[in-house]
Amino acid sequence: MKLTGDGGLGDECDNNANCNGNANLHCEDGICKCADDFELNVETLTCDKKPGGLGDECLTDADCDVEAHLECNPSLDKCDCMPGFEIDPDTLQCV
């Protein structure tokens, strides 16, 4: 879905009701932007769900941030460190 028209990405707004919530938008600083937990996909001009972080719920590996060395742990249904990585207690990152 392209984010154009009334309440679309980049449109002016006074509150969240002015933005297209179905497109995962919210009003921030007077402009409709991608809502929390979503990021702009510049190729499709849509707001896509951000990959989950350590401990976030997941169903598949695609739900987790691969760049942070995370995969979905099926026994926990949560993002966990990939094999060969462990949680650094100081940074709480997979290293």
Biotite code that builds the C-alpha atoms (Angstrom):
import biotite.structure as struc

atoms = struc.array([
    struc.Atom([0.000, 0.000, 0.000], chain_id="A", res_id=1, res_name="MET", atom_name="CA", element="C"),
    struc.Atom([1.464, 3.350, -0.990], chain_id="A", res_id=2, res_name="LYS", atom_name="CA", element="C"),
    struc.Atom([1.253, 6.057, 1.638], chain_id="A", res_id=3, res_name="LEU", atom_name="CA", element="C"),
    struc.Atom([-0.208, 8.978, -0.254], chain_id="A", res_id=4, res_name="THR", atom_name="CA", element="C"),
    struc.Atom([-3.224, 11.204, 0.158], chain_id="A", res_id=5, res_name="GLY", atom_name="CA", element="C"),
    struc.Atom([-4.996, 12.439, 3.269], chain_id="A", res_id=6, res_name="ASP", atom_name="CA", element="C"),
    struc.Atom([-3.303, 11.229, 6.402], chain_id="A", res_id=7, res_name="GLY", atom_name="CA", element="C"),
    struc.Atom([-0.449, 9.691, 4.467], chain_id="A", res_id=8, res_name="GLY", atom_name="CA", element="C"),
    struc.Atom([3.234, 9.636, 5.178], chain_id="A", res_id=9, res_name="LEU", atom_name="CA", element="C"),
    struc.Atom([4.578, 13.178, 5.448], chain_id="A", res_id=10, res_name="GLY", atom_name="CA", element="C"),
    struc.Atom([1.154, 14.828, 5.663], chain_id="A", res_id=11, res_name="ASP", atom_name="CA", element="C"),
    struc.Atom([0.578, 17.455, 8.332], chain_id="A", res_id=12, res_name="GLU", atom_name="CA", element="C"),
    struc.Atom([-1.375, 16.382, 11.411], chain_id="A", res_id=13, res_name="CYS", atom_name="CA", element="C"),
    struc.Atom([-2.623, 17.600, 14.780], chain_id="A", res_id=14, res_name="ASP", atom_name="CA", element="C"),
    struc.Atom([-3.057, 14.160, 16.358], chain_id="A", res_id=15, res_name="ASN", atom_name="CA", element="C"),
    struc.Atom([-2.903, 10.447, 15.542], chain_id="A", res_id=16, res_name="ASN", atom_name="CA", element="C"),
    struc.Atom([-6.474, 10.479, 14.225], chain_id="A", res_id=17, res_name="ALA", atom_name="CA", element="C"),
    struc.Atom([-5.252, 12.639, 11.320], chain_id="A", res_id=18, res_name="ASN", atom_name="CA", element="C"),
    struc.Atom([-2.888, 9.872, 10.169], chain_id="A", res_id=19, res_name="CYS", atom_name="CA", element="C"),
    struc.Atom([-3.739, 6.614, 8.451], chain_id="A", res_id=20, res_name="ASN", atom_name="CA", element="C"),
    struc.Atom([-3.389, 4.102, 11.302], chain_id="A", res_id=21, res_name="GLY", atom_name="CA", element="C"),
    struc.Atom([-3.975, 1.223, 8.888], chain_id="A", res_id=22, res_name="ASN", atom_name="CA", element="C"),
    struc.Atom([-0.701, 2.223, 7.260], chain_id="A", res_id=23, res_name="ALA", atom_name="CA", element="C"),
    struc.Atom([1.081, 2.074, 10.645], chain_id="A", res_id=24, res_name="ASN", atom_name="CA", element="C"),
    struc.Atom([1.389, 5.853, 10.924], chain_id="A", res_id=25, res_name="LEU", atom_name="CA", element="C"),
    struc.Atom([1.152, 8.237, 13.860], chain_id="A", res_id=26, res_name="HIS", atom_name="CA", element="C"),
    struc.Atom([1.411, 11.983, 14.323], chain_id="A", res_id=27, res_name="CYS", atom_name="CA", element="C"),
    struc.Atom([4.812, 13.163, 15.510], chain_id="A", res_id=28, res_name="GLU", atom_name="CA", element="C"),
    struc.Atom([5.883, 16.810, 15.574], chain_id="A", res_id=29, res_name="ASP", atom_name="CA", element="C"),
    struc.Atom([2.946, 17.733, 13.319], chain_id="A", res_id=30, res_name="GLY", atom_name="CA", element="C"),
    struc.Atom([3.817, 15.215, 10.575], chain_id="A", res_id=31, res_name="ILE", atom_name="CA", element="C"),
    struc.Atom([2.456, 11.716, 9.882], chain_id="A", res_id=32, res_name="CYS", atom_name="CA", element="C"),
    struc.Atom([5.388, 9.336, 10.369], chain_id="A", res_id=33, res_name="LYS", atom_name="CA", element="C"),
    struc.Atom([5.896, 5.609, 10.796], chain_id="A", res_id=34, res_name="CYS", atom_name="CA", element="C"),
    struc.Atom([4.560, 4.498, 14.167], chain_id="A", res_id=35, res_name="ALA", atom_name="CA", element="C"),
    struc.Atom([6.762, 3.078, 16.905], chain_id="A", res_id=36, res_name="ASP", atom_name="CA", element="C"),
    struc.Atom([8.082, -0.386, 16.037], chain_id="A", res_id=37, res_name="ASP", atom_name="CA", element="C"),
    struc.Atom([7.789, 0.441, 12.319], chain_id="A", res_id=38, res_name="PHE", atom_name="CA", element="C"),
    struc.Atom([10.341, 1.855, 9.887], chain_id="A", res_id=39, res_name="GLU", atom_name="CA", element="C"),
    struc.Atom([10.106, 3.372, 6.436], chain_id="A", res_id=40, res_name="LEU", atom_name="CA", element="C"),
    struc.Atom([10.781, 1.035, 3.545], chain_id="A", res_id=41, res_name="ASN", atom_name="CA", element="C"),
    struc.Atom([12.115, 3.487, 0.955], chain_id="A", res_id=42, res_name="VAL", atom_name="CA", element="C"),
    struc.Atom([11.547, 1.061, -1.912], chain_id="A", res_id=43, res_name="GLU", atom_name="CA", element="C"),
    struc.Atom([7.827, 0.548, -1.274], chain_id="A", res_id=44, res_name="THR", atom_name="CA", element="C"),
    struc.Atom([7.098, 3.756, 0.688], chain_id="A", res_id=45, res_name="LEU", atom_name="CA", element="C"),
    struc.Atom([5.395, 1.711, 3.376], chain_id="A", res_id=46, res_name="THR", atom_name="CA", element="C"),
    struc.Atom([5.985, 1.439, 7.090], chain_id="A", res_id=47, res_name="CYS", atom_name="CA", element="C"),
    struc.Atom([7.248, -2.076, 7.769], chain_id="A", res_id=48, res_name="ASP", atom_name="CA", element="C"),
    struc.Atom([7.466, -3.670, 11.189], chain_id="A", res_id=49, res_name="LYS", atom_name="CA", element="C"),
    struc.Atom([10.959, -3.413, 12.641], chain_id="A", res_id=50, res_name="LYS", atom_name="CA", element="C"),
    struc.Atom([12.594, -6.742, 13.416], chain_id="A", res_id=51, res_name="PRO", atom_name="CA", element="C"),
    struc.Atom([12.372, -7.733, 17.053], chain_id="A", res_id=52, res_name="GLY", atom_name="CA", element="C"),
    struc.Atom([15.110, -7.324, 19.593], chain_id="A", res_id=53, res_name="GLY", atom_name="CA", element="C"),
    struc.Atom([16.428, -9.669, 22.223], chain_id="A", res_id=54, res_name="LEU", atom_name="CA", element="C"),
    struc.Atom([13.522, -11.159, 24.176], chain_id="A", res_id=55, res_name="GLY", atom_name="CA", element="C"),
    struc.Atom([10.810, -9.851, 21.832], chain_id="A", res_id=56, res_name="ASP", atom_name="CA", element="C"),
    struc.Atom([8.056, -12.269, 20.836], chain_id="A", res_id=57, res_name="GLU", atom_name="CA", element="C"),
    struc.Atom([8.447, -14.018, 17.487], chain_id="A", res_id=58, res_name="CYS", atom_name="CA", element="C"),
    struc.Atom([6.994, -16.749, 15.325], chain_id="A", res_id=59, res_name="LEU", atom_name="CA", element="C"),
    struc.Atom([9.806, -17.064, 12.771], chain_id="A", res_id=60, res_name="THR", atom_name="CA", element="C"),
    struc.Atom([13.409, -15.921, 12.382], chain_id="A", res_id=61, res_name="ASP", atom_name="CA", element="C"),
    struc.Atom([12.152, -13.119, 10.123], chain_id="A", res_id=62, res_name="ALA", atom_name="CA", element="C"),
    struc.Atom([10.569, -11.531, 13.212], chain_id="A", res_id=63, res_name="ASP", atom_name="CA", element="C"),
    struc.Atom([14.020, -11.045, 14.782], chain_id="A", res_id=64, res_name="CYS", atom_name="CA", element="C"),
    struc.Atom([16.876, -8.661, 13.958], chain_id="A", res_id=65, res_name="ASP", atom_name="CA", element="C"),
    struc.Atom([19.373, -10.832, 12.068], chain_id="A", res_id=66, res_name="VAL", atom_name="CA", element="C"),
    struc.Atom([21.923, -7.997, 12.002], chain_id="A", res_id=67, res_name="GLU", atom_name="CA", element="C"),
    struc.Atom([21.956, -8.142, 15.816], chain_id="A", res_id=68, res_name="ALA", atom_name="CA", element="C"),
    struc.Atom([22.681, -11.908, 15.594], chain_id="A", res_id=69, res_name="HIS", atom_name="CA", element="C"),
    struc.Atom([19.164, -12.873, 16.685], chain_id="A", res_id=70, res_name="LEU", atom_name="CA", element="C"),
    struc.Atom([16.878, -15.723, 15.671], chain_id="A", res_id=71, res_name="GLU", atom_name="CA", element="C"),
    struc.Atom([13.529, -16.964, 16.905], chain_id="A", res_id=72, res_name="CYS", atom_name="CA", element="C"),
    struc.Atom([13.842, -19.530, 19.676], chain_id="A", res_id=73, res_name="ASN", atom_name="CA", element="C"),
    struc.Atom([10.876, -21.848, 18.967], chain_id="A", res_id=74, res_name="PRO", atom_name="CA", element="C"),
    struc.Atom([10.727, -23.207, 22.503], chain_id="A", res_id=75, res_name="SER", atom_name="CA", element="C"),
    struc.Atom([10.372, -19.692, 23.941], chain_id="A", res_id=76, res_name="LEU", atom_name="CA", element="C"),
    struc.Atom([8.737, -17.906, 20.970], chain_id="A", res_id=77, res_name="ASP", atom_name="CA", element="C"),
    struc.Atom([11.188, -15.086, 21.681], chain_id="A", res_id=78, res_name="LYS", atom_name="CA", element="C"),
    struc.Atom([14.165, -13.601, 19.841], chain_id="A", res_id=79, res_name="CYS", atom_name="CA", element="C"),
    struc.Atom([17.370, -15.101, 21.199], chain_id="A", res_id=80, res_name="ASP", atom_name="CA", element="C"),
    struc.Atom([21.064, -15.108, 20.263], chain_id="A", res_id=81, res_name="CYS", atom_name="CA", element="C"),
    struc.Atom([22.002, -17.209, 17.240], chain_id="A", res_id=82, res_name="MET", atom_name="CA", element="C"),
    struc.Atom([24.206, -20.263, 17.812], chain_id="A", res_id=83, res_name="PRO", atom_name="CA", element="C"),
    struc.Atom([27.776, -19.165, 18.441], chain_id="A", res_id=84, res_name="GLY", atom_name="CA", element="C"),
    struc.Atom([26.684, -15.905, 20.074], chain_id="A", res_id=85, res_name="PHE", atom_name="CA", element="C"),
    struc.Atom([25.934, -15.169, 23.707], chain_id="A", res_id=86, res_name="GLU", atom_name="CA", element="C"),
    struc.Atom([24.514, -12.238, 25.640], chain_id="A", res_id=87, res_name="ILE", atom_name="CA", element="C"),
    struc.Atom([27.091, -9.719, 26.809], chain_id="A", res_id=88, res_name="ASP", atom_name="CA", element="C"),
    struc.Atom([25.970, -8.869, 30.367], chain_id="A", res_id=89, res_name="PRO", atom_name="CA", element="C"),
    struc.Atom([27.233, -5.286, 30.060], chain_id="A", res_id=90, res_name="ASP", atom_name="CA", element="C"),
    struc.Atom([25.602, -4.361, 26.747], chain_id="A", res_id=91, res_name="THR", atom_name="CA", element="C"),
    struc.Atom([22.790, -6.954, 26.634], chain_id="A", res_id=92, res_name="LEU", atom_name="CA", element="C"),
    struc.Atom([23.759, -7.607, 23.007], chain_id="A", res_id=93, res_name="GLN", atom_name="CA", element="C"),
    struc.Atom([24.597, -10.889, 21.295], chain_id="A", res_id=94, res_name="CYS", atom_name="CA", element="C"),
    struc.Atom([28.355, -11.084, 20.782], chain_id="A", res_id=95, res_name="VAL", atom_name="CA", element="C"),
])
